[in-house]
């Protein structure tokens, strides 16, 4: 949705970057954003593997205390938060269409760690799926649209009011409510419910992270106009809420399924 800025008209007197200047800025952004995203996702993968180890140990007999009483659980949670901070920072330098697919790094790393440290079996379908994920990520990163260097509040509101954005947010919001209503009854029986909730909430988190990081970048450059608008005070609480809910449903999934 935010990528539509690259192809749209000039808004609110802020011409969009074009030509070699835009390419130079995009390359500099990729040089910073991609390593941040990759390192953040590797840290997230290590934290997920550690959390799964804690859940497995709890399920195999050490269940006298709740999982959240284990120091390892909080170590893993801290690692996930630090990894997400790396992803959040990357949104300020690279396009969401680059940073988001790099989440596949966490998937691949986590699969390797699960085999080595959690004793999970290697299946042909898993290898095929990871290979396709890696190829798809490489294609998206290489052919992604240019990075949006700055995003004013008026530009964001203009995009948010567009028909595709309204339809998308309405569909995502409705899906989250429906799946959330199914969790108490079916969450322990069907893994897909919790995973779909994580994915849908993650799409909102990505949007809010990208917007917030660009606003913070503008503030760091001396542009404080965004603080006079209601946007930060709406976007940041949504960012925090969706991120916390993702962790909640992810932990439910790891606690109920292998």
C-alpha positions as CSV (number, residue, x, y, z in Angstrom):
1,X,0.0,0.0,0.0
2,X,2.8,2.4,0.9
3,X,4.6,1.4,-2.2
4,X,1.9,3.1,-4.2
5,X,3.7,6.4,-3.4
6,X,6.3,5.5,-5.9
7,X,3.9,5.4,-8.8
8,X,1.4,8.1,-7.7
9,X,1.3,11.8,-8.3
10,X,3.0,14.5,-6.2
11,X,1.2,15.2,-3.0
12,X,1.1,18.2,-0.8
13,X,4.0,20.0,-2.5
14,X,6.5,17.2,-1.8
15,X,7.7,15.9,-5.2
16,X,8.7,12.3,-5.1
17,X,12.3,11.3,-5.9
18,X,13.1,10.3,-9.4
19,X,16.1,9.4,-11.6
20,X,19.6,8.8,-10.4
21,X,19.1,10.7,-7.1
22,X,16.3,8.3,-6.2
23,X,18.4,5.3,-7.2
24,X,21.4,6.5,-5.1
25,X,19.1,6.9,-2.0
26,X,17.5,3.5,-2.6
27,X,20.9,1.8,-2.8
28,X,22.1,3.5,0.4
29,X,18.9,2.5,2.1
30,X,19.3,-1.1,1.0
31,X,22.9,-1.2,2.2
32,X,21.7,-0.3,5.7
33,X,18.2,-1.8,5.8
34,X,18.9,-5.3,4.5
35,X,21.7,-6.1,7.0
36,X,19.5,-4.8,9.8
37,X,16.5,-6.9,8.7
38,X,18.6,-10.0,8.2
39,X,20.4,-9.8,11.6
40,X,17.1,-9.0,13.3
41,X,15.4,-12.0,11.7
42,X,18.3,-14.3,12.7
43,X,17.9,-13.1,16.3
44,X,14.2,-13.7,16.1
45,X,14.8,-17.3,14.8
46,X,17.2,-18.1,17.6
47,X,14.7,-16.7,20.1
48,X,11.8,-18.8,18.6
49,X,13.9,-21.9,18.8
50,X,14.7,-21.2,22.5
51,X,11.1,-20.5,23.3
52,X,10.1,-23.8,21.6
53,X,12.7,-25.6,23.7
54,X,11.2,-24.1,26.9
55,X,7.7,-25.2,25.8
56,X,9.0,-28.7,25.0
57,X,10.7,-29.0,28.4
58,X,7.6,-27.8,30.1
59,X,5.4,-30.4,28.3
60,X,7.8,-33.3,28.9
61,X,7.6,-33.2,32.7
62,X,8.9,-29.9,34.0
63,X,5.3,-28.6,34.1
64,X,5.1,-27.7,37.8
65,X,5.7,-24.1,37.1
66,X,4.2,-21.9,34.3
67,X,6.3,-21.4,31.2
68,X,6.6,-17.7,31.9
69,X,8.4,-18.5,35.2
70,X,11.5,-19.8,33.3
71,X,14.4,-17.3,32.9
72,X,15.0,-18.9,29.4
73,X,11.5,-17.9,28.4
74,X,12.2,-14.2,29.2
75,X,15.6,-14.4,27.5
76,X,13.9,-15.7,24.3
77,X,11.3,-13.0,24.6
78,X,14.0,-10.3,25.0
79,X,15.7,-11.6,21.9
80,X,12.5,-11.5,19.9
81,X,12.0,-7.9,20.9
82,X,15.5,-6.9,20.0
83,X,15.1,-8.6,16.6
84,X,11.9,-6.8,16.0
85,X,13.6,-3.5,16.9
86,X,16.1,-4.3,14.1
87,X,13.3,-4.9,11.7
88,X,11.6,-1.7,12.8
89,X,14.8,0.3,12.2
90,X,15.2,-1.3,8.8
91,X,11.8,0.1,7.7
92,X,13.3,3.5,8.0
93,X,16.0,2.7,5.3
94,X,14.5,0.2,3.0
95,X,11.1,-0.4,1.4
96,X,8.6,-2.6,3.2
97,X,8.6,-4.8,0.0
98,X,12.2,-5.5,0.8
99,X,12.2,-5.8,4.6
100,X,9.0,-7.9,4.9
101,X,10.1,-10.8,2.6
102,X,13.4,-10.9,4.5
103,X,11.3,-12.4,7.3
104,X,12.0,-15.6,5.3
105,X,15.5,-15.5,6.8
106,X,13.8,-16.2,10.2
107,X,11.9,-19.1,8.7
108,X,15.0,-20.7,7.2
109,X,17.2,-20.2,10.2
110,X,14.5,-21.5,12.5
111,X,14.1,-24.6,10.4
112,X,17.9,-25.3,10.6
113,X,17.9,-24.7,14.4
114,X,14.9,-26.9,14.9
115,X,16.7,-29.8,13.2
116,X,20.0,-29.3,15.1
117,X,18.8,-28.4,18.6
118,X,15.2,-29.6,18.8
119,X,15.7,-32.9,17.0
120,X,13.0,-32.3,14.4
121,X,13.1,-34.5,11.3
122,X,14.1,-33.2,7.9
123,X,11.3,-33.8,5.4
124,X,11.5,-33.4,1.6
125,X,8.5,-31.1,1.6
126,X,10.2,-28.9,4.1
127,X,13.3,-28.7,2.0
128,X,11.2,-27.9,-1.1
129,X,9.2,-25.2,0.8
130,X,12.3,-23.6,2.2
131,X,13.9,-23.6,-1.3
132,X,10.9,-21.9,-2.8
133,X,10.8,-19.4,0.0
134,X,14.5,-18.5,-0.5
135,X,14.0,-18.1,-4.3
136,X,10.9,-15.9,-3.8
137,X,12.7,-13.7,-1.3
138,X,15.6,-13.2,-3.6
139,X,13.3,-12.2,-6.5
140,X,11.3,-9.7,-4.4
141,X,14.4,-8.1,-2.9
142,X,16.2,-7.7,-6.2
143,X,13.2,-6.4,-8.1
144,X,11.6,-4.3,-5.3
145,X,10.4,-0.8,-6.1
146,X,12.5,2.2,-5.0
147,X,12.5,3.2,-1.3
148,X,10.3,6.1,-0.3
149,X,12.7,8.5,1.4
150,X,10.1,10.5,3.3
151,X,6.4,10.3,3.9
152,X,4.5,13.3,5.1
153,X,1.3,13.0,7.2
154,X,-0.8,14.4,4.3
155,X,0.6,11.8,1.9
156,X,-0.1,8.9,4.3
157,X,-3.7,10.1,4.9
158,X,-4.2,10.4,1.2
159,X,-3.1,6.8,0.7
160,X,-5.1,5.6,3.7
161,X,-8.3,7.0,2.2
162,X,-7.8,5.4,-1.2
163,X,-10.3,2.6,-2.1
164,X,-7.7,-0.2,-2.2
165,X,-6.4,0.7,1.3
166,X,-10.0,0.9,2.7
167,X,-10.9,-2.5,1.2
168,X,-7.7,-4.1,2.4
169,X,-8.0,-2.8,6.0
170,X,-11.7,-3.8,6.2
171,X,-10.9,-7.3,5.0
172,X,-8.0,-7.7,7.4
173,X,-9.9,-6.3,10.4
174,X,-12.9,-8.5,9.7
175,X,-10.7,-11.6,9.3
176,X,-8.9,-10.8,12.6
177,X,-12.2,-10.5,14.5
178,X,-13.6,-13.7,13.0
179,X,-10.4,-15.7,13.7
180,X,-10.2,-14.2,17.2
181,X,-13.7,-15.5,17.9
182,X,-12.7,-19.0,16.9
183,X,-9.5,-19.2,19.0
184,X,-11.2,-20.2,22.4
185,X,-13.0,-23.2,20.8
186,X,-10.7,-24.3,18.0
187,X,-7.3,-22.7,18.7
188,X,-5.9,-25.9,20.3
189,X,-7.2,-28.1,17.5
190,X,-6.2,-26.2,14.4
191,X,-2.7,-24.6,14.1
192,X,-3.7,-22.5,11.1
193,X,-6.0,-20.3,13.2
194,X,-3.2,-18.9,15.4
195,X,-0.8,-18.7,12.5
196,X,-3.3,-16.8,10.3
197,X,-3.9,-14.4,13.2
198,X,-0.1,-13.8,13.5
199,X,0.1,-13.1,9.8
200,X,-2.8,-10.8,9.6
201,X,-1.7,-8.8,12.7
202,X,1.8,-8.8,11.2
203,X,0.6,-7.1,8.0
204,X,-0.7,-4.2,10.2
205,X,2.5,-4.2,12.2
206,X,4.6,-3.9,9.1
207,X,2.5,-0.9,7.8
208,X,2.6,0.9,11.2
209,X,6.4,0.1,11.6
210,X,7.2,1.5,8.2
211,X,5.2,4.7,8.7
212,X,6.5,5.2,12.3
213,X,10.1,4.7,11.3
214,X,9.8,7.2,8.5
215,X,8.2,9.8,10.8
216,X,11.0,9.3,13.3
217,X,13.5,9.7,10.5
218,X,11.9,13.1,9.6
219,X,11.9,14.1,13.3
220,X,15.6,13.3,13.5
221,X,16.2,15.5,10.5
222,X,14.5,18.4,12.3
223,X,10.9,18.2,10.9
224,X,8.6,18.2,13.9
225,X,5.4,18.8,12.0
226,X,4.2,15.2,12.4
227,X,4.1,15.7,16.1
228,X,1.3,18.3,15.7
229,X,-0.9,15.7,13.9
230,X,-2.9,12.9,15.5
231,X,-1.1,10.2,13.3
232,X,1.7,9.2,15.7
233,X,-0.8,8.9,18.6
234,X,-2.9,6.5,16.6
235,X,-0.3,4.6,14.6
236,X,2.1,3.8,17.5
237,X,-0.6,2.3,19.9
238,X,-1.8,0.1,17.0
239,X,1.9,-0.9,16.3
240,X,2.4,-1.9,19.9
241,X,-0.9,-3.7,20.2
242,X,-0.6,-5.8,17.1
243,X,3.0,-6.7,17.9
244,X,2.0,-7.9,21.4
245,X,-0.9,-9.8,20.0
246,X,1.4,-11.5,17.5
247,X,3.6,-12.7,20.4
248,X,0.6,-13.9,22.3
249,X,-0.9,-16.0,19.5
250,X,2.6,-17.3,18.5
251,X,3.2,-18.6,22.0
252,X,-0.2,-20.2,22.0
253,X,0.7,-22.0,18.8
254,X,4.1,-23.2,20.1
255,X,2.6,-24.3,23.3
256,X,-0.1,-26.4,21.6
257,X,1.7,-27.9,18.6
258,X,5.0,-29.4,17.7
